[in-house]
């Protein structure tokens, strides 16, 4: 497995974590200064407060995984 350097850009940002040793990907966390309301049919950018140097030959993708996201119809616009 390649090492991926991650840098914290904002105070309060959390580094990605793996939910279990068998996890295929890491969990990202929003870095918010205040609560965000996402109105229906709108797009909102939510920052993580981190940056990562993805090695050549690899890629990074964001997927909606939480129960809240699926119940509320929230999904990444990637």
C-alpha positions, 0 to 999 in steps of 0.5 A, a space after each residue: 500500500 502506498 503512503 499518502 502524505 496528508 497536510 492539515 490546512 485549517 485548525 479543527 481539521 481531522 485526518 482521515 481514519 479507517 473504520 476497521 483494518 479491513 476498510 477499503 478506504 478512509 473516512 473524511 471529515 467536514 471542517 466547518 466553522 458553523 452548521 451548513 443547511 443544504 437546500 433541495 436541488 442545490 450544490 454546496 462545497 464542504 471543505 475537509 481542511 486537509 490536502 493530500 498528495 496522491 501518488 502517481 498511479 493512484 486516484 482518490 474519490 469521495 463516496 456517500 456512505 453514511 445513513 444520513 446521506 442515503 436517507 436525505 438524498 445527499 451525495 458527492 457531486 463528483 
